[in-house]
Amino acid sequence: MPGVLFKIPLTNWVFGTIEKMNRFRKQDIQSWGDYWFETYKELGGQSDESGAKDCPQHAAYGLWRLGRIKGTNIPYQDKAIDAINQEFGKNAAYAVIALAILGKGQFNNDRTRLWNQIQDLYREIAFEEPAQSEQGAVRVAKILFEEGYIVSG
């Protein structure tokens, strides 16, 4: 069964958004947000609040723009976490850190433990305090990883 976020199959949501971005030749975060919400609604999303939530939206956008999602037209970019944090924000940085942990097999399916590891690494790398709780960015990375849609460097 595919991973879901806010009762929507995440990969359908992500790839639906990417398809719109490609069709209209857009790469900016504002267009991503518009198409993200539109795709959420097309897939049956009911809550405007869930469909517009920034954390998972920005994580997915960052992964796409960094070339981390298979089957897209964006080449893989090997950027440092602090650069990702500056260019794409905390949620993209959390997602990339999550992928690094998942890719090394250092995760035992305990989401709380994964989030704690991400928080520790984020503090260490970005020299900033992370969010207190995971608000969707890590779930985006985890689902895409588990479903085989992540490009490894």
N, CA and C atoms as a LAMMPS dump frame, in Angstrom:
ITEM: TIMESTEP
0
ITEM: NUMBER OF ATOMS
459
ITEM: BOX BOUNDS ff ff ff
-5.0000000000000000e+02 5.0000000000000000e+02
-5.0000000000000000e+02 5.0000000000000000e+02
-5.0000000000000000e+02 5.0000000000000000e+02
ITEM: ATOMS id mol type element x y z
1 1 1 N 0.836 -1.188 0
2 1 2 C 0 0 0
3 1 3 C 0.879 1.249 0
4 2 1 N 0.573 2.205 -0.846
5 2 2 C 1.42 3.4 -0.914
6 2 3 C 1.323 4.235 0.361
7 3 1 N 2.41 4.954 0.636
8 3 2 C 2.42 5.828 1.799
9 3 3 C 1.494 7.009 1.59
10 4 1 N 0.798 7.372 2.636
11 4 2 C -0.143 8.478 2.539
12 4 3 C 0.26 9.618 3.475
13 5 1 N -0.108 10.813 3.056
14 5 2 C 0.07 12.011 3.859
15 5 3 C -1.241 12.77 3.791
16 6 1 N -1.843 13.022 4.938
17 6 2 C -3.151 13.687 5.007
18 6 3 C -4.185 12.955 4.151
19 7 1 N -4.143 11.619 4.209
20 7 2 C -5.084 10.722 3.526
21 7 3 C -4.945 10.729 1.997
22 8 1 N -3.82 11.227 1.486
23 8 2 C -3.56 11.284 0.045
24 8 3 C -2.3 10.461 -0.238
25 9 1 N -2.313 9.611 -1.289
26 9 2 C -1.077 8.892 -1.652
27 9 3 C 0.01 9.911 -2.022
28 10 1 N 1.068 9.925 -1.232
29 10 2 C 2.085 10.963 -1.379
30 10 3 C 2.749 10.974 -2.751
31 11 1 N 3.116 9.81 -3.276
32 11 2 C 3.819 9.828 -4.567
33 11 3 C 2.924 10.395 -5.669
34 12 1 N 1.631 10.114 -5.641
35 12 2 C 0.721 10.708 -6.623
36 12 3 C 0.696 12.229 -6.471
37 13 1 N 0.719 12.679 -5.232
38 13 2 C 0.688 14.109 -4.934
39 13 3 C 1.963 14.784 -5.437
40 14 1 N 3.111 14.198 -5.109
41 14 2 C 4.397 14.771 -5.521
42 14 3 C 4.525 14.775 -7.042
43 15 1 N 4.269 13.625 -7.666
44 15 2 C 4.45 13.553 -9.117
45 15 3 C 3.392 14.352 -9.879
46 16 1 N 2.199 14.493 -9.312
47 16 2 C 1.198 15.362 -9.922
48 16 3 C 1.644 16.812 -9.909
49 17 1 N 2.264 17.214 -8.817
50 17 2 C 2.783 18.58 -8.7
51 17 3 C 3.949 18.787 -9.665
52 18 1 N 4.855 17.823 -9.733
53 18 2 C 5.998 17.92 -10.641
54 18 3 C 5.514 18.003 -12.089
55 19 1 N 4.512 17.217 -12.434
56 19 2 C 3.985 17.236 -13.807
57 19 3 C 3.488 18.634 -14.167
58 20 1 N 2.795 19.28 -13.253
59 20 2 C 2.304 20.644 -13.509
60 20 3 C 3.467 21.629 -13.63
61 21 1 N 4.447 21.493 -12.754
62 21 2 C 5.622 22.368 -12.82
63 21 3 C 6.306 22.233 -14.182
64 22 1 N 6.454 21 -14.649
65 22 2 C 7.089 20.769 -15.949
66 22 3 C 6.228 21.293 -17.091
67 23 1 N 4.943 21.019 -17.03
68 23 2 C 4.036 21.44 -18.106
69 23 3 C 4.059 22.953 -18.294
70 24 1 N 4.092 23.678 -17.188
71 24 2 C 4.065 25.14 -17.263
72 24 3 C 5.453 25.768 -17.15
73 25 1 N 6.486 24.902 -17.182
74 25 2 C 7.885 25.33 -17.151
75 25 3 C 8.18 26.274 -15.988
76 26 1 N 7.81 25.824 -14.815
77 26 2 C 8.016 26.598 -13.594
78 26 3 C 9.011 25.884 -12.699
79 27 1 N 9.718 26.659 -11.889
80 27 2 C 10.629 26.081 -10.907
81 27 3 C 10.577 26.809 -9.567
82 28 1 N 9.738 27.838 -9.451
83 28 2 C 9.699 28.655 -8.239
84 28 3 C 8.796 28.042 -7.165
85 29 1 N 9.065 28.406 -5.93
86 29 2 C 8.333 27.862 -4.79
87 29 3 C 6.868 28.298 -4.785
88 30 1 N 6.576 29.5 -5.26
89 30 2 C 5.187 29.965 -5.283
90 30 3 C 4.341 29.093 -6.21
91 31 1 N 4.854 28.812 -7.406
92 31 2 C 4.136 27.935 -8.343
93 31 3 C 4 26.544 -7.751
94 32 1 N 5.078 26.04 -7.133
95 32 2 C 5.021 24.726 -6.487
96 32 3 C 3.882 24.696 -5.474
97 33 1 N 3.782 25.715 -4.635
98 33 2 C 2.733 25.76 -3.629
99 33 3 C 1.343 25.753 -4.244
100 34 1 N 1.17 26.51 -5.32
101 34 2 C -0.129 26.546 -6.008
102 34 3 C -0.481 25.181 -6.584
103 35 1 N 0.477 24.555 -7.27
104 35 2 C 0.233 23.252 -7.892
105 35 3 C 0.13 22.147 -6.852
106 36 1 N 0.86 22.264 -5.768
107 36 2 C 0.791 21.303 -4.656
108 36 3 C -0.637 21.258 -4.111
109 37 1 N -1.187 22.43 -3.842
110 37 2 C -2.544 22.519 -3.307
111 37 3 C -3.565 22.029 -4.338
112 38 1 N -3.39 22.428 -5.584
113 38 2 C -4.296 22.003 -6.655
114 38 3 C -4.289 20.481 -6.808
115 39 1 N -3.112 19.886 -6.772
116 39 2 C -2.993 18.433 -6.899
117 39 3 C -3.627 17.734 -5.705
118 40 1 N -3.411 18.262 -4.521
119 40 2 C -4.038 17.721 -3.305
120 40 3 C -5.557 17.664 -3.478
121 41 1 N -6.14 18.748 -3.952
122 41 2 C -7.592 18.805 -4.149
123 41 3 C -8.037 17.808 -5.231
124 42 1 N -7.287 17.721 -6.324
125 42 2 C -7.616 16.779 -7.401
126 42 3 C -7.602 15.333 -6.912
127 43 1 N -6.743 15.039 -5.949
128 43 2 C -6.624 13.684 -5.418
129 43 3 C -7.625 13.401 -4.3
130 44 1 N -8.511 14.36 -4.043
131 44 2 C -9.564 14.138 -3.062
132 44 3 C -9.341 14.769 -1.708
133 45 1 N -8.287 15.578 -1.583
134 45 2 C -8.02 16.238 -0.312
135 45 3 C -9.163 17.139 0.102
136 46 1 N -9.507 17.078 1.377
137 46 2 C -10.653 17.827 1.889
138 46 3 C -10.27 19.051 2.724
139 47 1 N -9.153 18.985 3.401
140 47 2 C -8.775 20.048 4.336
141 47 3 C -7.856 21.063 3.663
142 48 1 N -8.33 22.292 3.547
143 48 2 C -7.483 23.34 2.97
144 48 3 C -6.211 23.524 3.785
145 49 1 N -6.325 23.393 5.102
146 49 2 C -5.166 23.54 5.979
147 49 3 C -4.108 22.473 5.692
148 50 1 N -4.53 21.224 5.548
149 50 2 C -3.578 20.144 5.244
150 50 3 C -2.951 20.332 3.866
151 51 1 N -3.754 20.693 2.897
152 51 2 C -3.258 20.859 1.534
153 51 3 C -2.286 22.002 1.366
154 52 1 N -2.364 22.991 2.261
155 52 2 C -1.491 24.159 2.165
156 52 3 C -0.353 24.142 3.185
157 53 1 N -0.236 23.071 3.967
158 53 2 C 0.784 23.006 5.021
159 53 3 C 2.184 23.136 4.422
160 54 1 N 2.932 24.114 4.903
161 54 2 C 4.242 24.429 4.342
162 54 3 C 5.299 23.343 4.532
163 55 1 N 5.314 22.678 5.67
164 55 2 C 6.418 21.763 5.987
165 55 3 C 6.584 20.641 4.954
166 56 1 N 5.565 19.833 4.69
167 56 2 C 5.755 18.783 3.684
168 56 3 C 5.914 19.349 2.276
169 57 1 N 5.216 20.439 2
170 57 2 C 5.295 21.083 0.689
171 57 3 C 6.729 21.537 0.385
172 58 1 N 7.363 22.197 1.348
173 58 2 C 8.722 22.705 1.141
174 58 3 C 9.751 21.576 1.109
175 59 1 N 9.5 20.526 1.876
176 59 2 C 10.395 19.365 1.825
177 59 3 C 10.358 18.727 0.445
178 60 1 N 9.16 18.509 -0.09
179 60 2 C 9.022 17.895 -1.412
180 60 3 C 9.635 18.794 -2.48
181 61 1 N 9.398 20.087 -2.377
182 61 2 C 9.971 21.036 -3.336
183 61 3 C 11.502 20.975 -3.298
184 62 1 N 12.063 21.005 -2.095
185 62 2 C 13.518 20.945 -1.966
186 62 3 C 14.091 19.662 -2.547
187 63 1 N 13.443 18.529 -2.263
188 63 2 C 13.93 17.256 -2.812
189 63 3 C 13.874 17.269 -4.338
190 64 1 N 12.804 17.835 -4.889
191 64 2 C 12.68 17.918 -6.352
192 64 3 C 13.766 18.817 -6.934
193 65 1 N 13.919 20.03 -6.403
194 65 2 C 14.891 20.988 -6.94
195 65 3 C 16.331 20.514 -6.759
196 66 1 N 16.549 19.666 -5.765
197 66 2 C 17.895 19.135 -5.528
198 66 3 C 18.16 17.854 -6.316
199 67 1 N 17.212 17.453 -7.143
200 67 2 C 17.407 16.268 -7.971
201 67 3 C 17.394 14.968 -7.196
202 68 1 N 16.696 14.936 -6.081
203 68 2 C 16.664 13.738 -5.249
204 68 3 C 15.52 12.789 -5.615
205 69 1 N 14.612 13.214 -6.492
206 69 2 C 13.457 12.387 -6.827
207 69 3 C 13.66 11.765 -8.205
208 70 1 N 13.576 10.438 -8.264
209 70 2 C 13.749 9.702 -9.524
210 70 3 C 12.666 10.077 -10.531
211 71 1 N 13.055 10.006 -11.811
212 71 2 C 12.103 10.203 -12.886
213 71 3 C 11.76 11.653 -13.144
214 72 1 N 12.589 12.563 -12.671
215 72 2 C 12.343 13.981 -12.923
216 72 3 C 13.438 14.529 -13.821
217 73 1 N 13.269 15.763 -14.245
218 73 2 C 14.237 16.371 -15.154
219 73 3 C 15.282 17.21 -14.429
220 74 1 N 15.408 17.033 -13.145
221 74 2 C 16.358 17.821 -12.356
222 74 3 C 17.559 16.946 -11.997
223 75 1 N 18.767 17.368 -12.395
224 75 2 C 19.948 16.575 -12.035
225 75 3 C 20.26 16.658 -10.539
226 76 1 N 20.822 15.594 -10.01
227 76 2 C 21.205 15.504 -8.602
228 76 3 C 22.206 16.617 -8.283
229 77 1 N 21.956 17.313 -7.191
230 77 2 C 22.867 18.365 -6.728
231 77 3 C 23.375 17.995 -5.344
232 78 1 N 24.673 17.906 -5.215
233 78 2 C 25.291 17.549 -3.938
234 78 3 C 25.631 18.837 -3.191
235 79 1 N 24.683 19.317 -2.405
236 79 2 C 24.88 20.549 -1.648
237 79 3 C 24.982 20.229 -0.165
238 80 1 N 25.731 21.047 0.528
239 80 2 C 25.852 20.905 1.978
240 80 3 C 24.529 21.289 2.643
241 81 1 N 24.273 20.71 3.802
242 81 2 C 23.027 20.959 4.527
243 81 3 C 22.851 22.447 4.834
244 82 1 N 23.93 23.133 5.216
245 82 2 C 23.766 24.558 5.514
246 82 3 C 23.37 25.343 4.266
247 83 1 N 23.866 24.949 3.093
248 83 2 C 23.468 25.602 1.844
249 83 3 C 22.009 25.284 1.497
250 84 1 N 21.605 24.045 1.725
251 84 2 C 20.204 23.656 1.495
252 84 3 C 19.301 24.442 2.434
253 85 1 N 19.723 24.551 3.679
254 85 2 C 18.96 25.299 4.678
255 85 3 C 18.773 26.757 4.236
256 86 1 N 19.832 27.368 3.736
257 86 2 C 19.762 28.761 3.295
258 86 3 C 18.899 28.937 2.047
259 87 1 N 19.058 28.032 1.086
260 87 2 C 18.374 28.18 -0.201
261 87 3 C 16.928 27.685 -0.181
262 88 1 N 16.679 26.562 0.506
263 88 2 C 15.356 25.932 0.458
264 88 3 C 14.637 25.872 1.805
265 89 1 N 15.333 26.176 2.891
266 89 2 C 14.715 26.196 4.2
267 89 3 C 14.908 24.93 5.016
268 90 1 N 14.473 25.018 6.262
269 90 2 C 14.653 23.928 7.227
270 90 3 C 14.023 22.621 6.783
271 91 1 N 12.834 22.691 6.219
272 91 2 C 12.132 21.444 5.89
273 91 3 C 12.845 20.654 4.806
274 92 1 N 13.423 21.33 3.839
275 92 2 C 14.226 20.636 2.833
276 92 3 C 15.477 20.041 3.487
277 93 1 N 16.081 20.793 4.399
278 93 2 C 17.261 20.279 5.111
279 93 3 C 16.895 19.044 5.934
280 94 1 N 15.765 19.081 6.643
281 94 2 C 15.329 17.913 7.422
282 94 3 C 15.146 16.702 6.502
283 95 1 N 14.531 16.925 5.344
284 95 2 C 14.266 15.823 4.413
285 95 3 C 15.567 15.221 3.9
286 96 1 N 16.542 16.053 3.569
287 96 2 C 17.822 15.546 3.057
288 96 3 C 18.583 14.811 4.169
289 97 1 N 18.549 15.324 5.375
290 97 2 C 19.179 14.62 6.5
291 97 3 C 18.494 13.274 6.716
292 98 1 N 17.169 13.254 6.631
293 98 2 C 16.431 11.989 6.783
294 98 3 C 16.883 10.982 5.736
295 99 1 N 17.042 11.427 4.502
296 99 2 C 17.485 10.515 3.435
297 99 3 C 18.873 9.964 3.718
298 100 1 N 19.751 10.8 4.254
299 100 2 C 21.106 10.333 4.588
300 100 3 C 21.042 9.237 5.655
301 101 1 N 20.225 9.435 6.658
302 101 2 C 20.077 8.436 7.726
303 101 3 C 19.449 7.159 7.174
304 102 1 N 18.375 7.31 6.422
305 102 2 C 17.684 6.146 5.842
306 102 3 C 18.604 5.382 4.88
307 103 1 N 19.379 6.111 4.104
308 103 2 C 20.28 5.49 3.129
309 103 3 C 21.396 4.687 3.76
310 104 1 N 21.757 5.039 4.978
311 104 2 C 22.801 4.304 5.702
312 104 3 C 22.238 3.153 6.513
313 105 1 N 20.922 2.983 6.461
314 105 2 C 20.294 1.902 7.218
315 105 3 C 20.33 2.114 8.714
316 106 1 N 20.412 3.378 9.151
317 106 2 C 20.523 3.683 10.579
318 106 3 C 19.159 3.974 11.216
319 107 1 N 18.128 3.386 10.677
320 107 2 C 16.781 3.69 11.138
321 107 3 C 16.055 2.39 11.408
322 108 1 N 15.421 2.305 12.566
323 108 2 C 14.754 1.054 12.928
324 108 3 C 13.228 1.18 12.926
325 109 1 N 12.684 2.074 12.129
326 109 2 C 11.244 2.275 11.951
327 109 3 C 10.568 2.981 13.123
328 110 1 N 11.336 3.589 13.996
329 110 2 C 10.8 4.389 15.095
330 110 3 C 10.897 5.854 14.659
331 111 1 N 9.734 6.44 14.288
332 111 2 C 9.736 7.808 13.755
333 111 3 C 10.251 8.825 14.766
334 112 1 N 9.988 8.595 16.036
335 112 2 C 10.468 9.52 17.064
336 112 3 C 11.99 9.493 17.117
337 113 1 N 12.547 8.303 17.059
338 113 2 C 14.011 8.171 17.083
339 113 3 C 14.631 8.819 15.84
340 114 1 N 14.01 8.604 14.68
341 114 2 C 14.503 9.221 13.444
342 114 3 C 14.48 10.742 13.584
343 115 1 N 13.375 11.291 14.066
344 115 2 C 13.269 12.744 14.217
345 115 3 C 14.323 13.256 15.2
346 116 1 N 14.571 12.527 16.281
347 116 2 C 15.602 12.939 17.24
348 116 3 C 16.982 12.964 16.587
349 117 1 N 17.281 11.979 15.758
350 117 2 C 18.56 11.952 15.043
351 117 3 C 18.672 13.145 14.091
352 118 1 N 17.588 13.441 13.393
353 118 2 C 17.582 14.575 12.462
354 118 3 C 17.803 15.878 13.223
355 119 1 N 17.117 16.044 14.339
356 119 2 C 17.291 17.254 15.147
357 119 3 C 18.745 17.419 15.585
358 120 1 N 19.355 16.34 16.064
359 120 2 C 20.746 16.397 16.511
360 120 3 C 21.683 16.782 15.372
361 121 1 N 21.512 16.133 14.22
362 121 2 C 22.367 16.442 13.071
363 121 3 C 22.13 17.857 12.561
364 122 1 N 20.905 18.301 12.556
365 122 2 C 20.597 19.654 12.105
366 122 3 C 21.291 20.685 12.999
367 123 1 N 21.222 20.494 14.304
368 123 2 C 21.908 21.405 15.24
369 123 3 C 23.4 21.45 14.95
370 124 1 N 23.961 20.265 14.736
371 124 2 C 25.394 20.115 14.512
372 124 3 C 25.843 20.778 13.206
373 125 1 N 25.048 20.633 12.164
374 125 2 C 25.433 21.086 10.833
375 125 3 C 25.018 22.54 10.568
376 126 1 N 23.794 22.88 10.951
377 126 2 C 23.263 24.206 10.608
378 126 3 C 23.491 25.233 11.719
379 127 1 N 23.922 24.773 12.898
380 127 2 C 24.136 25.661 14.04
381 127 3 C 22.878 26.461 14.376
382 128 1 N 21.726 25.808 14.231
383 128 2 C 20.435 26.406 14.555
384 128 3 C 19.616 25.378 15.311
385 129 1 N 18.642 25.863 16.021
386 129 2 C 17.71 24.963 16.694
387 129 3 C 16.669 24.472 15.689
388 130 1 N 16.427 23.172 15.639
389 130 2 C 15.375 22.647 14.761
390 130 3 C 13.994 22.861 15.367
391 131 1 N 12.99 22.571 14.602
392 131 2 C 11.619 22.612 15.106
393 131 3 C 11.483 21.62 16.258
394 132 1 N 10.516 21.862 17.11
395 132 2 C 10.278 20.969 18.247
396 132 3 C 9.684 19.634 17.816
397 133 1 N 8.847 19.676 16.758
398 133 2 C 8.204 18.443 16.313
399 133 3 C 8.261 18.338 14.793
400 134 1 N 8.167 17.13 14.335
401 134 2 C 8.191 16.837 12.906
402 134 3 C 6.799 17.152 12.349
403 135 1 N 6.733 17.986 11.32
404 135 2 C 5.451 18.446 10.794
405 135 3 C 5.176 17.979 9.365
406 136 1 N 5.844 16.93 8.918
407 136 2 C 5.56 16.365 7.603
408 136 3 C 6.761 16.228 6.691
409 137 1 N 7.798 16.999 6.922
410 137 2 C 8.972 16.961 6.044
411 137 3 C 9.642 15.588 6.055
412 138 1 N 9.773 15.008 7.23
413 138 2 C 10.432 13.713 7.357
414 138 3 C 9.549 12.612 6.774
415 139 1 N 8.235 12.721 6.96
416 139 2 C 7.327 11.726 6.379
417 139 3 C 7.424 11.731 4.859
418 140 1 N 7.566 12.902 4.259
419 140 2 C 7.726 12.994 2.806
420 140 3 C 8.976 12.227 2.387
421 141 1 N 10.095 12.515 3.022
422 141 2 C 11.356 11.85 2.679
423 141 3 C 11.263 10.343 2.902
424 142 1 N 10.693 9.944 4.029
425 142 2 C 10.61 8.518 4.382
426 142 3 C 9.741 7.755 3.38
427 143 1 N 8.598 8.302 3.025
428 143 2 C 7.714 7.616 2.079
429 143 3 C 8.377 7.5 0.708
430 144 1 N 8.939 8.594 0.214
431 144 2 C 9.609 8.543 -1.093
432 144 3 C 10.772 7.552 -1.076
433 145 1 N 11.512 7.511 0.024
434 145 2 C 12.621 6.572 0.166
435 145 3 C 12.112 5.132 0.148
436 146 1 N 11.119 4.851 0.978
437 146 2 C 10.598 3.491 1.098
438 146 3 C 9.954 2.999 -0.196
439 147 1 N 9.421 3.91 -0.989
440 147 2 C 8.771 3.517 -2.235
441 147 3 C 9.734 3.52 -3.427
442 148 1 N 11.022 3.775 -3.153
443 148 2 C 12.049 3.675 -4.2
444 148 3 C 12.127 4.843 -5.15
445 149 1 N 11.703 6.014 -4.727
446 149 2 C 11.722 7.187 -5.61
447 149 3 C 12.857 8.155 -5.33
448 150 1 N 13.833 7.743 -4.559
449 150 2 C 14.929 8.632 -4.197
450 150 3 C 16.183 8.291 -4.984
451 151 1 N 16.797 9.339 -5.528
452 151 2 C 18.084 9.225 -6.228
453 151 3 C 19.166 9.325 -5.168
454 152 1 N 20.107 8.412 -5.186
455 152 2 C 21.221 8.503 -4.243
456 152 3 C 22.425 9.078 -4.982
457 153 1 N 23.198 9.836 -4.229
458 153 2 C 24.344 10.529 -4.814
459 153 3 C 25.435 9.597 -5.076
